Amino acid sequence: MAAFGTNFTSQMVTSSYSAGQWSSLKLEPVQPFALHPATHVLHYASECFEGLKAYRTAAGDIHLFRPDRHVARMQRSAERLLLPIPSEEELLRALHMAVAAASGEIPAYPGALYLRPTLFGTSADIGAAARPADSAVFYVLPSPVGDYFAGGLKPLRVKVDDKAQRSTPSFGEVKTGGNYAAALREVVRAKEELGADQVLFAPGGDVQETGAANFVVIEDSHLLTKPLDGSILPGVTRDCILTLARDAGLTVVERNFTVAELLELAPRAEAALTGTAAVLTPVGELVYNGETVRVGTGEMGPWSTRLREQLCAIQSGTADDPYGWRVPLHQA
Ligand SMILES: *Cc1c(COP(=O)(O)O)cnc(C)c1O
């Protein structure tokens, strides 16, 4: 299968906002948008997005994974960016419409249908630097994805950066392209200079998250992660892992912790990244100030393995879903 993110179904769901109103949802071919060169998003980055998955189980049933959470987060992102906010009902309907249209193209588990809801400002006005967009486009782009770990689940080498900022103290919780733009140079440099897969942003020593995933440390029956204080993305996968960890008997500690503390814990800990695309990925090495510190044995640890398997079993439909995370596709 094509690389993650480059393969799309033939249809997407769209809606546009103008004169104070959203148009009704439309199923249309995946095709380029025609944008005026003065379009707001191109100049002032009025954009937010989501990423979630729909799965087809071995029995053939189709479900969306925690769509309510993704919809609520998209509404919060839109609100923070002063973009028009589609209603919860319309957002959910758009997701189900997109999945229903692609129901014949959902790869078998561990493949899935990745959904990319996107919202951007379209006012053709380069004078609107200090004004919100008064028109917008919303769409859901479906992308069939294969096994993210077809090449095996290899622990990551992660650069710990205590200087660079991924975002700002309050904008970090917004799922917007601007935050990715802010992180890009550091991620590329870490790859080129250190062979690192990701950068763990820890400005001023405060351990936050990587460019696109939350970060957890597990040590001595405690799972440690940064609290949702506005500086990090409130990951849906993070919430799943914290829930499963609590129910498995780990003590979940959401508090700030420093790079020094992380490096001290690392040799006897497990560490992992969480996010929709990769679920849970172990971190095997941290690189700080040019020195490599191994996390635990350097291999995926027992807690990471267990929590990942539990979440994957709920997603694939092979385990019960006591939390109500699977939402069956509404067949229109
Ligand atoms: C999307 C994203 C995550 C992961 O969120 P999930 O809801 O678990 O997919 C984490 N950090 C950032 C910066 C993100 O953009």
PDBQT file of the ligand as one rigid body, heavy atoms in Angstrom, charges set to zero:
ROOT
HETATM    1  C1  LIG A 401      -2.866  15.034  16.751  1.00  0.00    +0.000 C 
HETATM    2  C2  LIG A 401      -1.789  15.283  17.741  1.00  0.00    +0.000 A 
HETATM    3  C3  LIG A 401      -1.542  14.407  18.813  1.00  0.00    +0.000 A 
HETATM    4  C4  LIG A 401      -2.242  13.084  18.985  1.00  0.00    +0.000 C 
HETATM    5  O1  LIG A 401      -3.604  13.193  19.220  1.00  0.00    +0.000 OA
HETATM    6  P1  LIG A 401      -4.552  11.927  19.043  1.00  0.00    +0.000 P 
HETATM    7  O2  LIG A 401      -5.895  12.475  19.331  1.00  0.00    +0.000 OA
HETATM    8  O3  LIG A 401      -4.116  10.923  20.008  1.00  0.00    +0.000 OA
HETATM    9  O4  LIG A 401      -4.388  11.475  17.632  1.00  0.00    +0.000 OA
HETATM   10  C5  LIG A 401      -0.566  14.756  19.736  1.00  0.00    +0.000 A 
HETATM   11  N1  LIG A 401       0.150  15.896  19.606  1.00  0.00    +0.000 NA
HETATM   12  C6  LIG A 401      -0.055  16.751  18.580  1.00  0.00    +0.000 A 
HETATM   13  C7  LIG A 401       0.765  17.973  18.504  1.00  0.00    +0.000 C 
HETATM   14  C8  LIG A 401      -1.019  16.469  17.616  1.00  0.00    +0.000 A 
HETATM   15  O5  LIG A 401      -1.201  17.317  16.603  1.00  0.00    +0.000 OA
ENDROOT
TORSDOF 0
